[in-house]
Amino acid sequence: MSSEVSRAVRALHRRAGWACDAASEAGVPGRFRVWEQAGAMAVLATDPALGFLSTVSGETVPAAIDLVDSADWRGVKPTLVVPAEPAVAAENALVTAGFARMADRLLAVNRLTVRPRPEEGAGLDVVAAGAADAFVEVLLAGYEVGGTVAAFIRAEHRLPMMRRFLAVAGGTPIAAAAMTIHGDVAVLGGASTLPAYRGRGAQSLLLRHRLRVAADAGCVLAVATARPESVSAANLQRAGFRLERRAAWARS
């Protein structure tokens, strides 16, 4: 694994730790834990609605399998995420251990060596969201989620270290996007657009704006995640991100 990818993965792990701590403090249902073991990184969320958070990320497949087999999970079955093209022996080890491959994921990394261009949008402006509540309401309306998932998102995006931005059209907030900074790595996470305003370039505008803010803050890397072949993946690639395919594995 390259040094840049390693730093990006660790920044995502730290962001997950902040989010889980915030969820615990806010009383979001379930138990949360974020930890490392032999170079593999784990995130645990016990509420079934947050099962997508329970993951083990690692570059060494045997270490990742060992962490999945840890008694800490107490019945929760995490998703194991590794590089998409491990050695044949490593892939055989996953199959032998009872894992089946799921849909791939993307890790997007941008080396901020070139200052991003000023943001330009068709009648859109970007503003810093000073009030967390106003930002979160737009974010959740764009995600169209409720219940425990909404409670987790609300807790995470009220963190004081969260940098929150809104795309505004004619004075109306239509899209939201967030960012955290971990040393010299910016994690771009949490972004949605209100259904009625999709397709107007709001997320591309917010993406470029966050890269400029990250560069101004001294960051040399930016990282995000996306689904392969998604609109988000296309936006990230156009903004100069290198897309690293990651394979997700799960036990039946």
N, C-alpha and C positions, 0 to 999 in steps of 0.2 A: 504494500500500500504506500502511495506517495506521501511525503510529509504534509502536503496541502490537504489531501483527503483525510489523513489522520487527524489533523487539527480541526477540520470541518466536522468530522464525526464527533469529536470530543466536545465541540461547541454545542452541537445539537443535544448531546447528552446532558450538558450543564443546563441548557434551556429546559429540558424535560424535568430536571431536578427542581428548578425554580417553580415550574408549573405545578408539579405534584406537591411541593411544600405549600404553595398558595391554596391548592384545592383542599389539603388537609386542614389548614387554618380556617378556611371558609366553611368547613363542615360538609363538603361534598361527600356523598355516600361512598363507602368502601375504604379499603386500606391502600396506602400508596408507599412505594419504596423505590429508590433509584440507587444502584450500586454497581461496583466493578469487581471482577474476579479473573485473575490471570489474563488481563488484557481485554476480556469481553465485558460488555456493558449491558446492564439490565434495567428495565423499567417495569414495575409491577403496579397494576390497578385492579382491584378485586371485584369492583362492581361490574356485572355483565355488560351494562351499557357502555362501559369504557374499555371493553376487552381489546379494542384496537390499539390501545396504548401499551399493552403488555408485550414487550419485545426483548429479544437478546440480539445485540449487534456485535459482530466479531469478524476479524480477518482470519483467525486460526479456527478452522471448523471444529477440531476436537475440543478446544477450550470452550467454544460456544455451546457445544453439546453438553459438556460437563455442567455448564451454568444452567442450561435448560433443565437438567436432571437434578438440580439442587432442591432440597426439601423446602427452601424458602417460598416456593410458589404455592404450596398447600392446596393443590388441586387446580390452580389456574394454569392454563396451557398457553405459554407465550409463543409468539411468532419469532422464528429465527431469521435474521437478515444478514446475508453475507454477500461478497462480490458475486456477480452473476455467472462468472466463468471460473469456478474453482477447479483445481486439479481433479482428474477422474477419480483418484483414490478418495479425495475429500467428498465428492458427490456420492460415491458409493457408500461412504461412511454414513452420510445422511440417510440414504435409502435403507441401509441395514439397521439404523437406529429407529426406523419407523416414521421418517419424515416424508411428506409429499410436497412437491413444489407448488406454490401458489402464484398469483399474479406478481410480476416483477414490480419494483419500485425504482424511482430515480433519485439520485443524490446529485444536486446541481451546485457546482463550485465556480466562483468567479474571482479571478485574481485582479484586484483593483489597482492595476498599474497605469491605467488610462482613466483620467477623470471623465465620468459620464457627462454627456451633453445636457444642457438645460432642458427641463421638461417642457414639452409642448403637447397640448391636448385640444381636441375640437370643442372649444367652449368650456373647458374644465380647468379648475384650479385645484392645487393641493394645499391643505392647511394642516398644521399640527393640531391634534385633538387634545386640548387642554383638559377637558372633562372626560374622565374614563367612562362614565355612564352613557354619554351621548355616543361615544365611539362604539361601545359594546352593543348598543341597541342596533346600530347600523350593521355591525359585524354579524350578529345573530340573525337579523332579518335576511341578510344575504345568504347565510348558511341554511336558513330554514330548518333549524333544529330547536329542540326544547328539552325539558327534563334534566336528567343528570348530565348529559353532554353539554347542554347550555350552561349549567351551573359550573362545570369545569372550565369552559371557555371564559365565562364571566370572571371567575377567580383569577385565571392566568393573566388576562388582559387588564386587570386592575393593578397589577404589580407596579410599584413606583419606578422600577427600572425599565418598564416597557415604554418604547417610543411608538406613539400612535399617530396615524395620519389619515386624513379623510380627503377623498376627491369630491369636489363640490361643483354642481352645475346650477348656475343662477341662484346661488345662495342656499341650495338644497344639497345636503350630504347624500351621495349616491353610492359610495364605495368606501371600504375601510381596509387598512393594511398596517401591520405592526412589525417591529424589529427590536431585537435586543443585541447588546454588544458584550462580547466575552473576550477580554484582552484586545487583540487586534483582529478578531473575527466577528463579523456581523451575521446574526441568524435572522433570516427573513421568514417569519411564520405568522399565520393568522391573516387571511385576506379574503374578502368577499365583496360582491357587488349586488345591490338590490336587483331583483329579477327584472323589473321594468326598465332598467338602465344598462343591461348587459349588451356587449357588442359595440360600445362607444369608446373603447380604449382606456377605460378608467384604471384597470389593473396594470397595464403597460406603463401608464403615467406614474402610478404609485410605485412601481418597481424601480423605474429610473430615478425617482425622487429619493427613495431609500438608499440607493447606491451612492448618490451624491452626498447624502447625510453621513453615510458610513465612511466614505472617503474623507470627508471633512473632519470626522472624529478620529482619524488616524488608522482606520481599519485597512488591512492589506488583503483580506479575503472576505467574501460573502458566501453564505451557503443557504440553500433552500431544498425542499423536497417536493416531489410531484409524481403524478401517475404517468407512466409512459403514454405517448401519443395524446396527451391532454392539451387543452388550451394553455394551461399554466406552463407545461413543459415547453411549448412553442414560444411563449412569451420570454421564458428564462433563456432559451437558446438565442433568441434575437437580441437579448440584452448582454450577450457575451459569456453566458455561463457554459461551462463544460459539463455535459451530462454523463454521469457514471451510473450504469445499470446495476441494481442490486437485486438479488434473488431472495424471495421470501419463502420460507419452509415452515410447515406446521405438522404436528402429529395428529393423526386422526383420533 
